[in-house]
């Protein structure tokens, strides 16, 4: 998700208020540091910080896109390097394993062999299976005995 640049409602409102206050007097001084000059300086400083922030956000977005492109290029190069090792040494070689490739034969052999239920039932007669089961799961005896 891209970061969004900001607007400042406070700056926009202050700009309008400054114009209205200047209609009273260009050098309005309400005492206690409340002058047109101080107000205008604060508006300009806030606007400058906002512009700086938006520039940083823009640069950050550009940096994010560059990093994403570099990351993709690196991933592609990594795959090509592994493919190159596979081409030269073979996928079942020690060199391929050293480069981070997985040996297909080993990963297939590692899966445990579980005898399917159908094979167990085929080896026993149906009557033996029924006699060996004491209940049908509901706590009652099967009807076929």
VENZI-V148609 format. One record per backbone hydrogen bond with DSSP energy under -1.0 kcal/mol. NH is the residue of the N-H (numbers start at 1). CO is the residue of the C=O. If there is no record, write none. Layout:
NH CO
NH CO
//
This chain:
12 8
13 9
14 10
15 11
16 12
17 13
18 14
19 15
20 16
21 17
22 18
25 21
28 25
30 34
34 31
35 33
36 28
39 35
40 36
41 37
42 38
43 39
44 40
45 41
46 42
47 43
48 44
49 45
50 46
51 47
52 48
53 49
54 50
55 51
56 52
57 53
58 54
59 55
60 56
61 57
62 58
63 59
64 60
65 61
66 62
67 63
68 64
69 65
70 66
71 67
72 68
73 69
74 70
75 71
76 72
77 73
78 74
79 75
80 76
81 77
82 78
83 79
84 80
85 81
86 82
87 83
88 84
89 85
90 86
93 90
97 93
98 94
99 95
100 97
101 96
107 103
108 104
109 105
110 106
120 116
121 117
122 118
123 119
129 125
130 126
131 127
132 128
133 129
136 140
//
